[in-house]
Amino acid sequence: MQKSLQSAEYQRLIALLIAARHKAGIRQHGLAKKLGKPQSFVAKYEGGERRLDVVEFITIAEALGADPAKLFKQFLRGKSRSA
């Protein structure tokens, strides 16, 4: 199992969060404000410089107004297609 920030699976997960942010019409700065974090926090995970854990994924999804379980199911569906 590859743990790299550059793995195709991790990049796909981040792309899903970026798409959810765009769909919500929220800029990085606005999301960071909702999270109580600096804008660089969002830029670093979106840019592949920082790895997210599950709790952060849930917090980010909720800040975007998305259902974390639905987003994760969407991620898993994509994995089954590429496996």
N, C-alpha and C positions, 0 to 999 in steps of 0.2 A: 504494500500500500504506500503510495507516494504521498508525503506530507508537504510537499512544496507548495508555496504560494502560487507557483506558476503551473500547477497541474490543470489539465483541461476541466476536470470536475469542479475544482475550486473557482476557476475563472467563470464557469457557467453559473455557479451559485451567485457570484458577485454580479454578473450580468443580469440575473433575475432581480436582484435588489436594486440595481440601477434602473432597470425598466420599471419597477414598481415606483421608484422615486419620480421618474419622468411622468408616469401615468398620473401620479398624485399632483403633479405640477409644482413640485417642491425643489428648490435649489439646494445645493450642498450646505450653504450657510443656514438656510431655514431648517433643514433637518438637524444640523448640529445644534442649533438653538433649542429645538424640541428635546434633544437628547441631553442637553446640559453639557455639551462637549465643544471643543474648538472645531472650527471648520476643517482643520488639518486632520482630525480624526476620520471624518467622512472621506476626505481626499485620499488618505493613506490606505483605507481598506478598499476603496473603489479602484485605486491605482495599483493594488497588489503589493503594497509595502507592509501591510498589517493584516494578520489573520484574525478572523472573528470566531468567537466561541458561540455555542448554541444560545446562551442567555442573551448575548449581544444581538444575534440574529432576530430573536423574538422581540427584543426591545425596539430594534430598528423597524421591523415590519409593523409593529403596533404604532410607532410614531408616524409611519407613512399611511396609517389608516387601513392597512392590509391585514388579513387574517394570516398569522404565521403558519398555522397548520396547512392552510390552502396553498401558501407559497411553497412550503416544503414538499407537499404532495406534487405540486407542479414540477419541482426539481427532480423528485423521484421518478415521475413519469418520463422525463427526458432521459434519465439514466437508463431506464429499461430499453429505450429505443436505441441507445448507443452501445449497449452491452452485447 
